[in-house]
């Protein structure tokens, strides 16, 4: 566009030059014309520079606008992903082992014990666990020195935590997997809890039995209660370790 303007102005000056020569043809007219021509060319150069600067500003403004839009889109996408993650976390927590146990009236003592031992958080967060959950009746069978009321005292918190960890196993072990493991182990399948204690699973007819380190056996009354961070098997006794 600028070059077209310059070309037109050059043509115009040439026409003026020819006309001046034809009419006057004096030397001073030629000098004036040359000066006028220089002025016109200088003006064209200035206009070109101004136009270039204006174009640079337009380009810079456009880039700034595009960058702003890109940043806003990125922020919106990030907020969307964060909202998804937050919703996912809430859903996971609502269906966690701790939440599932909390919705079962028969496991209210276990839930209270988990809170007293500070283990409810572990079973509420993302993970992969198998929990053998004693019923309220199972806790009532314990001697007085091992009752939840006694173990919930601050001085017994660690002892309570160790007893409860004896009911938690890393990984998801469904009833089918447990039966398969028992059969593969020729009737007795041994595995460790997150507390480092050993449990033994066996079959009594079609019922899964769990034996603790003291030789006490308990029956799985309800298996495969699914949770977002594992599975729960309800048992009718509390599992106790040797120490």
Secondary structure in CASP SS format (residue, H / E / C, confidence):
PFRMAT SS
TARGET T0000
AUTHOR 0000-0000-0000
METHOD secondary structure of the structure
MODEL  1
X C 1.00
X H 1.00
X H 1.00
X H 1.00
X H 1.00
X H 1.00
X H 1.00
X H 1.00
X H 1.00
X H 1.00
X H 1.00
X H 1.00
X H 1.00
X H 1.00
X H 1.00
X H 1.00
X H 1.00
X H 1.00
X H 1.00
X H 1.00
X H 1.00
X H 1.00
X H 1.00
X C 1.00
X C 1.00
X C 1.00
X H 1.00
X H 1.00
X H 1.00
X H 1.00
X H 1.00
X H 1.00
X H 1.00
X H 1.00
X H 1.00
X H 1.00
X H 1.00
X H 1.00
X H 1.00
X H 1.00
X H 1.00
X H 1.00
X H 1.00
X H 1.00
X H 1.00
X H 1.00
X H 1.00
X H 1.00
X H 1.00
X H 1.00
X H 1.00
X H 1.00
X H 1.00
X H 1.00
X H 1.00
X H 1.00
X H 1.00
X H 1.00
X H 1.00
X H 1.00
X H 1.00
X H 1.00
X H 1.00
X H 1.00
X H 1.00
X H 1.00
X H 1.00
X H 1.00
X H 1.00
X H 1.00
X H 1.00
X H 1.00
X H 1.00
X H 1.00
X H 1.00
X H 1.00
X H 1.00
X H 1.00
X H 1.00
X H 1.00
X H 1.00
X H 1.00
X H 1.00
X H 1.00
X H 1.00
X H 1.00
X H 1.00
X H 1.00
X H 1.00
X H 1.00
X H 1.00
X H 1.00
X H 1.00
X H 1.00
X C 1.00
X C 1.00
X H 1.00
X H 1.00
X H 1.00
X H 1.00
X H 1.00
X H 1.00
X C 1.00
X C 1.00
X H 1.00
X H 1.00
X H 1.00
X H 1.00
X H 1.00
X H 1.00
X H 1.00
X H 1.00
X H 1.00
X H 1.00
X H 1.00
X H 1.00
X H 1.00
X C 1.00
X C 1.00
X C 1.00
X C 1.00
X C 1.00
X C 1.00
X C 1.00
X C 1.00
X C 1.00
X C 1.00
X C 1.00
X E 1.00
X E 1.00
X E 1.00
X E 1.00
X E 1.00
X E 1.00
X C 1.00
X H 1.00
X H 1.00
X H 1.00
X H 1.00
X H 1.00
X C 1.00
X C 1.00
X C 1.00
X H 1.00
X H 1.00
X H 1.00
X C 1.00
X H 1.00
X H 1.00
X H 1.00
X H 1.00
X C 1.00
X C 1.00
X H 1.00
X H 1.00
X H 1.00
X H 1.00
X H 1.00
X H 1.00
X H 1.00
X H 1.00
X H 1.00
X H 1.00
X H 1.00
X H 1.00
X C 1.00
X C 1.00
X E 1.00
X E 1.00
X E 1.00
X C 1.00
X C 1.00
X C 1.00
X C 1.00
X H 1.00
X H 1.00
X H 1.00
X H 1.00
X H 1.00
X H 1.00
X H 1.00
X H 1.00
X H 1.00
X H 1.00
X C 1.00
X C 1.00
X C 1.00
X C 1.00
X E 1.00
X E 1.00
X E 1.00
X E 1.00
X C 1.00
X C 1.00
X C 1.00
X C 1.00
X C 1.00
X E 1.00
X E 1.00
X E 1.00
X E 1.00
X E 1.00
X E 1.00
X E 1.00
X C 1.00
X C 1.00
X E 1.00
X E 1.00
X E 1.00
X E 1.00
X E 1.00
X C 1.00
X C 1.00
X C 1.00
X C 1.00
X C 1.00
X E 1.00
X E 1.00
X E 1.00
X E 1.00
X E 1.00
X E 1.00
X E 1.00
X E 1.00
X E 1.00
X E 1.00
X E 1.00
X C 1.00
X C 1.00
X E 1.00
X E 1.00
X E 1.00
X E 1.00
X E 1.00
X E 1.00
X C 1.00
X C 1.00
X C 1.00
X C 1.00
X C 1.00
X C 1.00
X C 1.00
X C 1.00
END
